[in-house]
């Protein structure tokens, strides 16, 4: 069997990173810096409201030839992030079999911006008065479709919507495609946009940090500050990057998720004899210090591992923050060793991914 044949366990490496976040549109690791939440001006708020927002930019100024006029911001950001990740990986798509390139996209809310606009127009003008050209862009899988169309990628195209750990699930799905010979290359993306309805839902559910309502520094506990953005990774079999002489950010070793059960036993079984030096809490919508993920991380890692708290800019990224957490961790902790990405949900569900840094 060839290295990509079904049944052959092959090493998967992350060779490209792209992101659109509060740090701006970037290829590669995010430079170490601190960002503060911005005041919301896109809609009227009763007093100061803050969030980690993506500053407006022209996608075509980052990716020449990109046309995004009719697209939801989520689709536009996915196009930019994917192009930056492919560029960072040093991949010439003209030299690869595009029918063997997969796109796996994770989102919690999907293209909620145009979905809101579509239903608001129906309320105002009736169903016959809605804009039919908007409707296709309300589908959650629209960003993955646009990425495939723009780059002419004809491999598997999957959109993941998984409560609490969609980003982790997308990484596991992409690695499975590569290991089972269903793709030679995978573009993995995860992200969401922040809209008025989403923000107001967080408020109504009493989930937000006091820092959303004043200019005080971001606290370590007591709710979260909403965020938005898209992160993208390029995954490929470990042997391919050597030909291009590009760096490997990390190797994917194994991953598992479940909607219930006993997370400690399941994760320890997955780890086997591996002892991660870092455990990254990819918990969404809660500071790591007060989340169930931290308690689980301490139980799994014991006293020998370091637990990396979830950074505020990523903690508020709906249920898709795992990729941005990983990028921020790689940016600030470049030491070699094994890293466990760990996310949990309130109903005993969990996702765990084991990575190895070069």
C-alpha positions in Angstrom: 0.0 0.0 0.0 1.1 3.6 -0.6 1.5 6.0 2.3 -1.9 7.4 1.6 -3.7 4.1 1.3 -6.6 3.3 3.7 -5.4 1.5 6.8 -1.9 3.1 6.9 -1.2 5.3 9.8 0.7 8.3 8.5 2.1 11.4 10.2 0.1 14.5 9.5 1.8 17.9 9.7 0.6 21.5 9.9 2.6 23.4 7.3 0.5 26.6 6.7 -1.3 29.1 8.9 -3.6 32.0 7.9 -5.9 34.0 10.0 -8.3 37.0 10.1 -8.9 38.2 13.6 -8.5 41.1 15.9 -4.8 41.0 15.0 -5.7 41.6 11.4 -5.3 39.3 8.3 -2.0 37.4 8.7 0.0 34.6 7.2 1.9 32.5 9.6 2.1 32.8 13.3 0.6 35.8 15.0 3.2 38.2 16.4 3.2 38.3 20.2 1.2 41.4 21.1 -1.8 42.3 23.3 -5.0 43.5 21.8 -7.8 45.1 23.7 -11.5 44.8 22.8 -13.0 47.6 20.7 -16.1 49.6 21.1 -18.9 48.4 18.9 -20.0 50.9 16.3 -21.6 48.7 13.7 -25.0 49.0 15.4 -26.5 51.3 18.1 -25.9 50.0 21.7 -27.4 51.3 25.0 -24.1 52.6 26.3 -20.6 51.2 25.7 -20.4 47.7 24.4 -17.0 46.1 23.6 -15.8 43.0 21.7 -12.7 41.6 20.0 -13.6 42.8 16.4 -12.0 42.4 13.0 -11.1 45.9 11.8 -12.6 46.5 8.3 -10.2 45.8 5.4 -10.4 45.2 1.7 -10.0 41.5 1.0 -8.7 42.2 -2.5 -5.8 44.2 -1.0 -4.7 41.0 0.8 -5.6 38.5 -1.9 -5.5 40.1 -5.4 -8.5 39.2 -7.6 -10.8 38.4 -4.7 -14.4 39.6 -5.2 -16.5 39.6 -2.1 -19.2 42.2 -2.7 -22.2 39.8 -2.3 -20.6 37.6 0.4 -21.2 37.4 4.1 -18.1 38.5 6.0 -17.6 34.9 7.2 -17.1 33.7 3.6 -14.8 36.7 2.7 -12.7 36.0 5.8 -12.5 32.3 4.9 -11.3 33.1 1.5 -8.6 35.4 2.8 -7.5 33.0 5.6 -7.3 30.0 3.3 -5.2 32.0 0.7 -2.8 33.1 3.4 -2.5 29.6 4.8 -1.7 28.2 1.3 0.8 30.9 0.8 2.4 30.3 4.1 2.7 26.6 3.3 4.5 27.4 0.1 2.0 25.4 -2.0 1.6 26.0 -5.7 -1.9 24.8 -6.4 -1.0 24.5 -10.1 1.3 21.7 -9.2 -1.1 19.6 -7.2 -4.0 17.4 -8.0 -6.9 19.7 -6.9 -9.3 16.8 -6.9 -7.3 15.5 -3.9 -7.5 18.7 -1.9 -10.1 18.8 0.9 -11.8 21.7 2.6 -13.1 21.2 6.1 -14.8 24.2 7.7 -16.1 24.6 11.3 -18.6 27.2 12.4 -21.1 27.7 15.2 -23.5 30.3 13.7 -22.7 30.1 10.0 -23.3 33.1 7.8 -25.5 34.7 10.4 -25.0 38.2 9.1 -26.8 37.6 5.8 -29.2 35.2 7.5 -30.3 38.0 9.8 -30.6 40.4 6.8 -32.7 37.9 4.9 -35.2 37.3 7.6 -35.4 41.0 8.5 -36.3 41.8 4.9 -39.0 39.1 5.1 -40.4 40.7 8.2 -40.3 44.2 6.6 -41.5 43.3 3.1 -43.0 39.8 3.2 -41.4 36.7 1.7 -42.1 38.0 -1.9 -40.0 41.1 -1.1 -36.9 39.3 0.0 -33.7 39.4 -2.1 -33.3 35.9 -3.7 -29.6 36.5 -4.3 -29.0 36.7 -0.6 -30.6 33.3 0.3 -27.7 31.0 -1.0 -25.3 33.0 1.2 -27.3 32.2 4.3 -26.2 28.5 4.2 -23.7 27.4 6.8 -21.6 25.6 4.2 -21.3 28.7 1.9 -17.8 29.6 3.2 -16.4 26.2 2.4 -18.0 26.3 -1.0 -16.5 29.7 -1.8 -13.0 28.5 -0.7 -13.3 25.5 -3.0 -14.6 27.6 -5.9 -12.0 30.3 -5.6 -9.0 27.9 -5.4 -10.7 25.3 -7.7 -10.4 22.6 -5.1 -12.4 19.5 -6.0 -11.8 17.2 -3.1 -14.0 16.4 -0.1 -15.9 19.5 1.1 -17.2 19.3 4.7 -18.8 21.8 7.1 -18.8 20.9 10.8 -21.2 22.4 13.3 -20.5 20.8 16.6 -21.6 22.2 19.9 -18.6 23.4 22.0 -15.8 22.0 19.9 -16.4 22.5 16.2 -12.8 23.6 15.5 -11.4 20.5 17.2 -13.8 18.3 15.3 -12.8 19.8 11.9 -9.1 19.1 12.6 -9.9 15.5 13.5 -12.1 15.1 10.4 -9.4 16.5 8.1 -6.7 14.3 9.6 -9.0 11.3 9.0 -9.4 12.2 5.4 -5.7 12.2 4.9 -5.0 9.0 6.8 -7.7 7.1 4.9 -6.4 8.2 1.5 -9.4 10.4 0.7 -7.3 13.5 0.2 -3.6 14.4 -0.2 -4.0 17.9 1.3 -6.5 19.5 3.6 -7.4 23.2 4.3 -9.0 23.4 7.7 -10.9 26.5 8.7 -12.9 27.6 11.7 -14.6 30.8 12.6 -17.7 33.0 13.1 -18.8 36.6 12.8 -20.3 38.7 15.6 -23.6 40.3 14.9 -26.1 42.3 17.0 -28.4 39.4 17.5 -25.5 37.1 18.7 -24.2 39.8 21.1 -27.6 40.5 22.5 -28.2 36.8 23.0 -25.0 36.6 25.0 -26.2 39.5 27.1 -29.6 38.0 27.7 -28.0 34.7 28.8 -25.8 36.7 31.2 -22.6 35.3 29.8 -20.6 38.5 29.2 -17.7 39.9 31.2 -18.0 43.2 32.9 -15.2 44.4 30.7 -17.7 44.5 27.8 -19.3 47.5 29.4 -16.3 49.6 30.5 -12.8 50.4 29.5 -11.1 48.4 32.3 -8.5 45.8 31.4 -9.8 42.4 30.5 -10.4 40.3 33.7 -9.4 36.7 34.2 -12.8 35.6 35.3 -16.4 36.5 35.3 -17.8 35.9 31.8 -16.2 36.4 28.4 -15.8 39.0 25.8 -17.2 38.1 22.4 -14.8 37.7 19.5 -14.9 37.1 15.7 -12.6 35.9 13.0 -11.5 32.9 10.9 -8.4 30.7 11.4 -7.0 28.4 8.7 -4.5 25.6 8.7 -2.9 23.5 5.9 -2.6 19.8 6.8 -0.6 17.3 4.7 1.3 14.1 5.1 4.6 14.6 6.8 6.8 13.7 3.8 5.4 16.3 1.4 6.8 19.5 3.0 10.4 18.2 2.9 10.3 18.5 -0.9 9.4 22.2 -0.7 11.7 22.8 2.3 9.1 24.5 4.4 8.7 24.4 8.1 6.4 22.2 10.1 4.5 24.0 12.8 3.4 20.8 14.5 2.5 17.2 13.8 -1.0 15.8 14.5 -0.7 12.5 16.4 -4.2 11.6 17.4 -7.6 13.0 18.2 -10.9 12.0 19.8 -14.2 13.6 20.6 -17.4 12.3 22.3 -20.7 13.8 23.4 -20.6 12.0 26.8 -18.8 9.3 28.7 -15.8 9.5 31.0 -13.4 12.1 29.5 -10.5 11.4 31.8 -10.3 7.7 31.0 -11.0 8.3 27.3 -8.3 10.9 26.9 -5.7 8.9 28.9 -6.5 5.9 26.7 -5.9 8.1 23.6 -2.6 9.4 25.0 -1.2 6.0 25.8 2.3 6.5 27.0 2.5 10.1 25.8 3.0 12.8 28.4 2.1 16.2 27.0 4.2 19.1 28.3 1.5 21.6 27.5 -2.3 21.3 27.8 -4.1 24.1 25.9 -7.6 24.8 27.2 -9.7 25.5 24.1 -12.8 26.1 26.1 -15.3 28.4 24.4 -17.3 31.1 26.1 -15.7 30.9 29.6 -12.4 31.9 31.0 -10.1 28.9 31.4 -9.6 29.6 35.1 -13.3 29.0 35.9 -14.1 26.3 33.3 -14.6 22.6 33.6 -11.9 22.2 31.0 -9.2 23.4 33.5 -10.3 20.9 36.1 -10.2 18.1 33.5 -6.8 19.3 32.3 -5.4 19.1 35.8 -6.8 15.7 36.3 -5.3 14.4 33.1 -1.9 16.2 33.1 -1.2 16.0 36.8 1.6 18.1 38.3 4.0 17.4 35.4 2.4 19.4 32.6 1.8 23.1 32.0 -1.8 24.3 31.5 -2.1 27.1 29.0 -5.1 29.3 29.8 -7.5 30.3 27.0 -6.6 33.7 25.7 -9.5 36.2 25.9 -9.4 37.0 22.2 -10.0 33.3 21.4 -12.3 32.4 24.3 -15.2 34.4 22.9 -15.0 32.9 19.4 -18.3 31.0 19.7 -17.6 27.2 19.5 -14.8 27.4 17.0 -11.8 28.8 18.9 -9.5 25.7 18.8 -7.5 26.8 15.7 -7.0 30.3 17.0 -6.0 29.0 20.4 -3.5 26.7 18.7 -2.0 29.5 16.6 -1.7 31.8 19.6 0.0 29.0 21.6 2.4 28.2 18.9 3.2 32.0 18.6 4.0 32.3 22.3 5.4 28.9 23.2 7.7 27.6 20.4 9.5 25.0 22.5 9.4 21.4 21.3 7.3 18.8 23.0 3.8 17.4 23.0 0.7 19.6 23.2 -2.8 18.5 24.2 -5.6 20.6 22.9 -8.6 20.0 25.2 -12.1 21.3 25.0 -15.2 20.4 27.0 -18.9 21.0 27.0 -21.4 21.2 29.8 -22.8 17.8 29.2 -19.6 15.8 29.7 -18.7 16.0 26.1 -15.1 16.6 25.2 -12.6 16.9 22.3 -8.9 16.1 22.7 -6.1 16.4 20.1 -2.5 15.4 20.6 0.1 17.4 18.7 3.9 17.3 18.6 6.0 20.4 18.1 9.3 20.1 16.1 
